[in-house]
């Protein structure tokens, strides 16, 4: 074939591929009007000789020759590819890759997107492999407790998929390469902008769902994507109490009068530096750990490591501290009192998690009141209760701040009382390089 003939053929391939993608766009827009704004934001770019379709967080780069071959084998492939990438944007999977195992996250994101597409049940996205995928998803849903990308990812971290399983999931669910997901700073549309689009889709989806009962997966993924994330370190600072710390207060010291006195009267400054200042530091504090059977030991360890690493910063501790680490399931199992950093280190190295029964939050509150009656605390500022949420809450509000910290958001768990703070963390927020060695002892109560 001549050079001119080859150029004409390449141009023809590009034009046909562009028309196929335009038809895919229109099919999505006509059948799912609630995606109109998202569709207008996702760029579709022709990129030849890549041998793959690439998604960089805001643009779908498709290989025209590859697309034509796939379209010939399955006419619905282009719409499936388009919708697959669009859902990655809506759930902003490319913005949450920090601290993650990228292989598991990429696979989990693809599976979650494909489950949503099957759940939407649109005829123009159906492929012959969907029946096999549907059966695989039913099994995975039971294992992971849900099919959002976050739940699937957590499941893969606990139960690592085999090489054969990984290959099969990629064959069924992988449509676009995610190699540019880490280049978020180069994107024209930020995560917050996609978040606003996702919030609008959540509202529009309600009217769409009146006539269809197949948007549950979309709603679950949108809920997970738009859920507020919290900085645990910043949150912990809210529980600090005001106290007097004996050190030079540079903020209130006037060096002009100090040096003037030295120059004028010799060794006699006009003002002396204040030897104290008010500091936001932890003094009396309670950390309650739910050691019921449903709270995995390594997660409790990670929570303690994160809290410990925050607390051990010098600016957050008084010279005298009084922190009680209380372990409880249906009753108080152990209370470890920490008065100095050495005791904290010792507990982290040798402490043992005890309990593993059912959960009742009330015994901890009763126990803390008893400690207060015994004047164990000078000024108890607050309690952080790390739990899965499945327990009995006290009805009466205490006169100190209480926060219930959950690792995962679960609508089926009992509602937190209105007087308490509810904080949901991501497991990745608790990841630290430091390791501790906790054993699993017998049930015991140890007042130290």
N, C-alpha and C positions, 0 to 999 in steps of 0.2 A: 504494500500500500504506500502511495506517495505521501510526502510530508503534508501537503495540502489536504489530502484525503484523511490523514490521521487527525489533523486539527479539526476538520469538519465533524469527524466522528466524536471527538472529545467534546466539542461544543454541543452536539446533539445529545450526548449522554448527560451533560450538565443541565441542559434545558429540560429534558425529560425528568431528571431527578428533582429539579426545582419545582416542576409541576406536581410531582408526586407529593412532595413535602407541603405544597400549598393546599392540595386536596386533603391531606392529613390534618392540617391546621383548621380548615373549614369544617371538617367532620367533627372535630372536638368542639369547636365553637357552637355549631348548630345543636349538638346533642347535650352539651354541658355548658350552658350559658354562664353559670356561676364562675367559670374559669376565664372569662373574657379578659379581665385586667391582667391576670398572670400570663395569658397567651401573648398579650401585647408587649410584655416585658422580656420574654424569652427570645433571644436572637437565634436565628437559624442561618448558619454560614456553610457554604460549599467549600470543602477542603479536600483536594484531590490527593490520591496516592498515599493515604495514611493507612489503609487496610483496616480501619476501625472508625467508629463514631466516637467523638470525644466531647465530654461535657466539662467546662471549666468553671462552673458556678453561675454563669449568666448566659452562655451561648452553647448551642449544640452545633458542633462541627461535624458534618456528615460527609462521608466519602461517596461521591455520586456513582461510581462504578460498582462499589460494594452494595449500595442501596438498591440499584437496579436488579442485581442478582437476587437479593433477598426479597424484593417486591415480586419478582417473577415466581419465586418458590412459594410466597405467601403474600397475597395482595394487601392484607391488613397489617403487614409488618411496619410500614412507615408510620401509621397512626399509633401503633403500639410503642414504637421508639419515641415518637414525639411526646406522647402522654407520659411515658416512663420518665423522661428527662424533666418534663414540666413538673411532675410530682416531687422530684428531687428538689427543685427550686422552692416549691410551696412548703415542703417540710424542712427546708434549708439544711439538708443533710451535709452539704459542703462546708457549712460554717461551724460544725461541731467536731472537728477532727483532732483537736488538741488533746494530748494525753491518751489517745485511743490506739488500740491495735488496728492499724489501717486495713489489714486483710479482713478481719472480722467485721469492722464497721462498714466497709464497702459492700460486703456480702449481705450484711443485715439490712442495709439501706435498700439494696436491690430487691431483697425478698419482701420487705415491707411495702415497697412501691408496687410490686407485682401482685401482692395480695389485695391491695387497694383497687387495682385495675380489675381484677377478677370480681371483687366485691361490687364494683360499680356495674358490672354485667352489661357492657356495651357491645352490641353485635359487630361494630366496625373495628374492634380491637381483638376479636377472638382469633386464637391460633390453635393449631392441631395439638400442640403440646400442653394446652391448658388443663386437660383432664388429668394428666399425670401430675402436673404442678398442684392442682387442687387437692389431690390425695396426699401429697407430701406436706402441704401446708396444714392440713388437719392434724397430722401427727405432731408437727412442730409447734402448733398452737397449744396443744396440751402440755408439751414439754416446757415451753417458754412462758406460759401463762398469758399469752397475748402475742400479737404480731406487729407491734410497732417496732421501728428500728432499734429503739433503746432496749426493749425487752428481749428482742432476739440477740442483740449484742451481748447483754448480760448473760444470757443463756450460753452463748458460744464461749464466753470467758470461763464459765464453770464447767461446761461439758464441751470440750474442744471437738469440733467436727473432724472426722477422718479425712484423709486426702481424697478418697472416693466420694464422700459426701460433699466436700467442697467443689469437686469437679462437677458433680451433678447439679448442685445449686447454681453454679455459674452458667451451666448449659441451659438451665430453665429460666434464669432470672437476669442474666447479665446482658445488657443492650448497649451501654455506653461506658467508655473508659473514664475513670475519675482521676487521672494523673495530675490534673491542674487544680484540684480542690484546695491545696495548701496556699494558693496564690490569691488569698482573699483581699489583700491590700490593693490589688490591681482591678478589682471589680467596680463597675460603674454603679451597680445597685447593691446597697448595703444590706446587711442582715435585718436592720430595723425597717427598711423599706419593704423587704419581703415579708416581714412580720405583719405590717399593716395590710398587705395584700392577703395574707393568710387569715387575718382577723375578719376581713370582708368576706372571704370565701366561707368562713364559719357561719356568718350571718345569712349569706345567700343560700347556703346548703340546706337550711331549715325549710325554705319554701320548696326547694328541689326534692327534699325527702318526703314531702307530703304524699306524693304519688308513687314514690319508690321506697322500698325498704332495704336498699342495697348500698347505703352510704355510711354504714357503721364504721368500717375500717378507715374511711376518709376522716370521719369525725374524731376517731381515736388518735390518729396520727397528727391531725391538726391540734388537738388538745395537748398532746405531748410536745409538739413543736413550739406552740405559743405559751407554754407554761413558764412562769417566772422562775428564773434561776437566781440563787442568792449566794453572796459571798459570806462563807461561814466565819472567816476571820473578822470581817466587819461586823457581823452579827454578834459575835462573842464580845466585842468591845462595848456593846450596849449594856452588858451586864456588869460592867466595872463600877466600883463605888468610889466616891470622893474620899480622899484621905490625905493626911499630911505626911510628906516624905522629906526627911532631913537631908537636903542638899542645896547647893547654891541656886537661887532663883535668878538666872541670868535675864529673864524677861522683865523683871521689875527692878533691876539694879542700874543705877545711873552712874556711869563711869566718869562723866564730866565733873560732878561734885567730888567724886572720890579722888581723881587725879589733881583737882584744884587744891584740895586740902593738903595733899602730900607736897605739892610744890610750894605752897604758901607757908605752911606751918611745920614743915619737915615731915617727921614720921607720924602724922596725925590726919587721917582721912576724915572728911566731913560726914561721910555716910559709910556704914558697914554693910556688906552684902547680906541680904536675908538668907538665913540658913534653912529655909523650908519653902515648900511650894505645894499647892494643891495639885494632886495628880489623879487621873483616872486609872486606878489600879485594882486588881482583884484582891479581896481579903477574905471575906466569908462567902463560900460558894459551895453548891452541891451539884455533883454530876451523878445522875441516876442512870443505871444501865439495865435495860430490859434483857435479861438472860434467859427468856423463855425459849422453848425448843425451836420456834420459828425464826429466831435471830441467830444468824450464823456467827460463829466465833470470830472468823477473820474480819467480818464487817465491824464487830464491836471493837476489835483490836485497832482497826483503821481509824475509827471514830476517836478512840482514846489517843492514838498517835497524833492525829490532827489537832485535837484540843490541847494536848501536852505541848506540842511544838509551838503553838500560839502562846500558851501560858508561860513557857520557860524564857521568853524574851524578857530581858531585865526591866524594860519600861512597863511591863504589864503586871509585875509582882511587887508587893510590899516586901520589906525585909521579913516581916512576920505574916504568914499566910495561914489560912484555915480552910482547907478544901476537903470535903468528904466525898469519896467515891463509893456510892451505894449500889450494890448489885441486888436485883430483885426480880422474881417471877410472880408467883402468887403471894409471896411473903418476902420480907427482907432476908437475904442470905448472907450478906457480908457488908461491913462498913469499914473502909480504910481511910484513916485520917491522915492528911498530908499537911505538915507544918513547915517543911523546907524542901528545897529542890532535891536533896539527897534521898529523901523518903519517896519522892515521886519517881526518881530514877530506879529505886529499888523495887517499887511496885510494878513499874513497866517491865522490869527484867524478870521478876519472880512471881508476879500476881497470878492468881488462878480464877478463871471464870467459874461461877457456881450457880446451880439452879436448874434451868432447862425444863421447867414445868409450864403451867398455864400462866396467863398474864393478868395481874390486877394492880392498877396504879395506886390505889388507896393506901396500902401499907406503907409506902415510902413517905407519903405526906403525913401520915400519923406518926411515923418514926421521926421525921424532921421536927414536928411539933414537940415531941418528947425531948429531943435534943435542945430545942429552944427553951423549954421549961427548965432544963438542967443548966441553962446559961452556957451552952456549948458555943453559941454564936454571939458575937458582939453586935453585928449588923448584917444579917443575912440579906444579900442583895437579890439572889435568884437561884433558880434550879434549871438545869438542862436535862431533860429526860429523853434518852435515845431509845427508840422503840419502833416496832413494826405497826403500832397503832391498834392492834387487836387486844383490847383490855377494857377494864371497867374504870372510868374516870371518876374522881371525887366530885361531889355536887357543890361543895362549898369552896369559894374562892379564897386562897391564902392571901396574906398581906405582903407577899413578895412576888417578884416576877417569875413566871414559869413558861418555859418553852418546850414543846414536844417536837423533837427532831426526827423526821422520817427519811429513810433512804429512797423510798419510792412512793409515788402518789397512787393511792388506792381508794377508789370511790366506795368500795364495799366495807371499808374499815369504819368503826364508830366515829362520829363527829367529835372533834376536839371542842371542849367547853369554850364559850365565848370569852372567858376571862384569860385564856391561855394563848400563847403565840404558837402558831403552826408553821414549821419550817420544813421544806422538802429539799433534800440535797441530792446531788448526783453521786453515784459511787466513785466516779472519776475525781470528784472534789476531795475525796478522802485519801487518794493515792499519795503515798510518801515514799521516799527512798529508804527511810529508817525502818528497821525490822524489830519486832519484839517477840518474845517467846512466852505465850500463855498456855498453861495447862488446863485441864478440865477436871477440877476436883470434885469431891463429894459435897453434898449440901451442908453448909455450915454458916453460923453467924459469928463474926469475929469483930468485936468492938476494939479498936485500937486507939 
